[in-house]
Amino acid sequence: MTTTLITGGNRGLGYEVARRLVDAGHAVWIGARDASSGQEAADRLGAHSVSLDVTDDASVGAAAAMIRAQAGHLDVLINNAGILGEVAAPEDMTADQLREVYETNVFGLVRVTRAFLPLLRQGTDPSVINVTSGMGSFTLTHDPARVESQYTLAAYGSSKSAVTMLTTQYAKTVPDVRFNAVDPGQTATAFTGHVGQSVTEGAEAAVRIATLGPAAPTGTVTDRFGILPW
């Protein structure tokens, strides 16, 4: 059975990905900063839960130790946890506002990936899926036909540019683990103010990569329609 960890899997897009992967036969671990919320989500889905704050080294280390003790390995890691942060015009944005977003979206991804790589290397066809965004795409944010061009989200967008670049760098240098980035697109969850496509559509790209097994590529950046321009 494929063992999968989803950070921020207790609500929104992460929850839908978890639901779909449970249905696909994965043993899903829902990582949540709020342990009670994570347990409630896991109970509803027939999944496992683990307390996991991606901004805290001790929390991430304890989560890795728990999954090692109970599962012995990890096959798929989905770095889904992310925040929008305080929205400010670029000229007014402070370093602290930027740092808050990067702490979760970028540094948290690195912290979790580093902690779980040993467990992934004990798994079968190990795969890391990083949730990025078209808001980090130079091409899409300059295309007036795309919704991404309608928003100015300097902290969030630049953090997702970093997520995409980190994904390609991991893919180039860690050949025994597959690394891919997926863009859900604007999806109607609390994160977007319930604007956008259905959560089922938003989950599609992550679910597709997570269920490819040995056929999964590495170093790709896709949404549910295909390759994402950068």
TAJOQUI-V982578 format. One record per backbone hydrogen bond with DSSP energy under -0.5 kcal/mol. CO is the residue of the C=O (numbers start at 0). NH is the residue of the N-H. Records with the same first field share a line. If there is no record, write none. Layout:
BEGIN
CO = NH + NH
END
This chain:
BEGIN
1 = 3 + 26
2 = 74 + 75
3 = 28
4 = 77
5 = 8 + 30
7 = 10
10 = 13 + 14
11 = 15
12 = 16
13 = 17
14 = 18
15 = 19
16 = 20
17 = 21
18 = 22
19 = 23
20 = 25
21 = 24
25 = 27
26 = 3
27 = 29 + 47
28 = 5 + 30
29 = 31 + 49
30 = 7 + 8
31 = 51
32 = 34
33 = 37
34 = 38
35 = 39
36 = 40
37 = 41
38 = 42
39 = 43
40 = 44
41 = 45 + 46
47 = 29
49 = 31
51 = 53
52 = 55
55 = 59
56 = 60
57 = 61
58 = 62
59 = 63
60 = 64
61 = 65
62 = 66
63 = 67
64 = 68
65 = 69
66 = 70 + 71
74 = 126
75 = 4
76 = 78 + 128
77 = 6 + 79
78 = 130
88 = 91 + 92
93 = 97
94 = 98
95 = 99
96 = 100
97 = 101
98 = 102
99 = 103
100 = 104
101 = 105 + 106 + 107
102 = 107
105 = 109
106 = 110
107 = 111
108 = 112
109 = 113
110 = 114
111 = 115
112 = 116
115 = 119
116 = 120
118 = 73 + 121
119 = 122
125 = 177
126 = 76
127 = 129 + 179
128 = 78 + 130
129 = 131 + 181
131 = 183
132 = 135
133 = 136
135 = 137
136 = 140
137 = 141
138 = 141
139 = 142
141 = 143
142 = 145
145 = 148
146 = 149
147 = 150
150 = 152
152 = 156
153 = 157
154 = 158
155 = 159
156 = 160
157 = 161
158 = 162
159 = 163
160 = 164
161 = 165
162 = 166
163 = 167
164 = 168
165 = 169
166 = 170
167 = 171
168 = 172
169 = 173
173 = 176
177 = 127
178 = 218
179 = 129
180 = 221
181 = 131 + 183
184 = 186
185 = 196
186 = 188
188 = 191 + 193
189 = 192
196 = 187
197 = 201
198 = 202
199 = 203
200 = 203
202 = 206
203 = 207
204 = 208
205 = 209
206 = 210
208 = 211
211 = 214
212 = 215
219 = 180
220 = 227
221 = 182
222 = 225
225 = 222
229 = 137
END
